[in-house]
Amino acid sequence: MSAACRWSAPAIVALACGLVAAGGLHAWAAPFTYKAAGDLKSGSGTGLKTSKNYLPGIRFPIEKAPAYLNSQVYMPGGMYGGGGGQCSSANYNYPWRDNYCEKRSWKMPLCPSGKGHQGQDMRPASCKDNTWWTVAAEAGTITSIGSYSVYLKGKSGTTHRYLHMQMSALAIKKGQKVSKGQKLGRVSNDFGGTSTTIHLHYDVQQYVSGVGTVFVSPYNGLVAAYKALIGQVPTCNASACAAKSKCAAWGACGGFSNACDETGTRKRTCTKWTCAGSKCSSSSKTESQGCKVDTDGKVLQGWGPWQACVGIAGPCDMNGQQGRQQVVCKAGKAAKQVDMRPCARKTEGQVVQDWGPWGPCTAAGNNCQGVHERTQKVCSAGEAVDKVQTEACPAACDTSAGSADGHGADVADTDDVEPVADSAADARRHPVADGISGGDVGADPMALQQVGAAPSAGCNGGGQPSSSWPLLLLTVLVMLALRRAGV
């Protein structure tokens, strides 16, 4: 009997100690404790540290408690367990310890080293062989039975594998459908013709996205299932669970119909936590709400070039305005925005009205040389002003010496003289040099030269040759032509 039990007085304790000494119950009075997933025994490898429960809701695969999860290789009685036998109390004690990914040669994609133990070793309540029943972790079908293995394909799609049961006394057969918790066989040490320690090796295979169907860690699922078996069903603290609920920040305002639209929507994701049985579970949803933005002044199209100078009062006005425009948002719509500035143009010397006709030729006194003028309008200092152009011109003068007022007859008056047939009348109508008649001029070309060489002494009032004799000659020729035409 162990030293711990030797001094115990109460009968129940004595009974428990007797069972321990006999290889029955081991430390059943101790509270259930366990190490975290991935916390392997020192020197046994590197475990997978995870909080994921791959087996929610399963039935613990050994029918009755207590049960002890630990390594059968690195604990007493195992190949690397040191001293002691497989029934050592060290193997039948809490806390539990994970041994998924323990050192092995099996390929294991989820293990840190890529190799390791495929599942979890567990020992029943005592070290007695062929005594403690295993049960179906979930409802399903027995798909295969080997020399030391039983495969159960659960309705969830998970494959559960049980190793080292007493294969000669199984309670099921291949192809049989089983219910959750139904007995399968008893824990033993069968190992295909050889033996191992008395324990159940339990592993599960599931499809993992991006990896394939692989062995996953059963440890967290076994802890939850064992708590349910022994009545340590976790409770959910509703207030603490709800306190985890939160919403993300609102996203940017969007969903506008156009670039100037000021009314849109924004979204956020809210996660709500509520108790679902013993678990605090989350659900997410997206919320939307209306939102507004200010687009006034938002430039849709930048300033264009300055336009021509406009707003000029007259053709010579030098000052005006020129504008440019851009497109901006105003009151939720696109609108044109105009910018104006003063502008100037050059008008100096610009012709407003072109040259008019020449005016009449005027001369002072009895001068046969006169001037005439014409005008145009041009811009000067912003105003339209007249610009005058003058030019010398031959003026009509009186070449008759006998003129009562000392001036020759006005050429313009010749049209008022009635035509006469006698030569004396012709002389009065067409004054010429002394001794030359109109008929003589028409008959003798030299008479023209004489007219030009000996002008009337009355011309210019001084008896000097007149510089306007070509005009006189022209007058004579016209009058002769008119006479011959019978005018």
Secondary structure as UniProt FT lines:
FT   HELIX           3..6
FT   HELIX           11..21
FT   TURN            22..23
FT   TURN            28..29
FT   TURN            37..38
FT   TURN            42..43
FT   TURN            56..57
FT   STRAND          68..69
FT   TURN            76..77
FT   TURN            79..80
FT   TURN            86..87
FT   HELIX           89..91
FT   TURN            100..101
FT   TURN            109..110
FT   TURN            112..113
FT   STRAND          120..123
FT   TURN            129..130
FT   STRAND          133..135
FT   STRAND          140..145
FT   STRAND          149..154
FT   TURN            155..156
FT   STRAND          159..163
FT   HELIX           167..169
FT   TURN            174..175
FT   STRAND          177..178
FT   TURN            180..181
FT   STRAND          183..187
FT   STRAND          200..208
FT   TURN            209..211
FT   STRAND          212..216
FT   HELIX           219..229
FT   TURN            230..231
FT   HELIX           238..242
FT   TURN            243..244
FT   STRAND          246..247
FT   TURN            259..260
FT   STRAND          263..276
FT   TURN            277..278
FT   STRAND          279..292
FT   TURN            296..297
FT   STRAND          299..301
FT   TURN            315..316
FT   STRAND          319..330
FT   TURN            331..332
FT   STRAND          333..344
FT   TURN            348..349
FT   STRAND          351..353
FT   TURN            365..366
FT   STRAND          369..380
FT   TURN            381..382
FT   STRAND          383..394
FT   TURN            401..402
FT   TURN            404..405
FT   HELIX           411..416
FT   HELIX           423..429
FT   TURN            434..435
FT   HELIX           438..443
FT   HELIX           446..453
FT   TURN            457..458
FT   HELIX           459..461
FT   TURN            467..468
FT   HELIX           469..484
FT   TURN            485..486
//
